[in-house]
């Protein structure tokens, strides 16, 4: 191999190393950023047994994060819940954490993941409730959820004719 042929790959490797060092020194390589959340929804309980809250969490950083827990304004238990789909049937299971992917989002829904609230106090449609979300890497985040009536359950809800 000629000397010139050996210099080209060496120069390319050195240039790549310099660029990576600069990227890292600028704080952009693998940089975590706090998770963000839009206002959520909490279902007005149909029974006294449980209800659910839903948020969309966005992770603008380069490092994955996890929702590890939550608390809410009225107090009481809040659990992370993941729906399990098995063909036409499904069930749910408690989750120790819910993944919020790097440069991605976690959209909670009745068919995916949500916050399970056993034995909630009475909520009225239009009421705002504060939640504090706890993450593995991001700081705690306080966000509001609007109490809404579950789809298909309008009994007892005032409406205009």
C-alpha positions, 0 to 999 in steps of 0.5 A: 500500500502506498503512503498516500493511500494510507494517509486518506483513511487516517485523515478521514478517521482523524476528521471524524474523531475531531467532529465527534469530540466537538459535538460532545464538547458542545453538549449535543451528543446523547443529551437528555432533555426534560420530558414535556406533557400536554394537558391531559384528560381524566375520565369522570368515574362511572362507578366508584371503583376506578378511573383513568387519566391520559397524557401525551408525553414528548421526549425532545432529548437524545436519551430515552426516559421512563415515566416511573410514577404519578401523584395527583391533587386529590391524593390517593393512589395512582398506578401505571397501567399497560394494556396487553393485547392478545388477539381479539381479547385483552387485559391489563397489567400494572407497569413499573414504568412506561417508556418515553422514547428518545425524540419520541412520545408516549401517547396514553389511551384506553387501548395502550397505557394510562394512569389508573386511579382506584377509588377516585373522589367525585369529579365533575365534567370540566373540572381541572385536576393537577397531576405530578408525573415522576420520571427516571431522568427528567425532573418531576412535571406538574400538568393538568387534566380535564375531567371528561365524560367517557364516550357513550355514557351521557346519563346524568350529564346536563346538555342542551337540546 
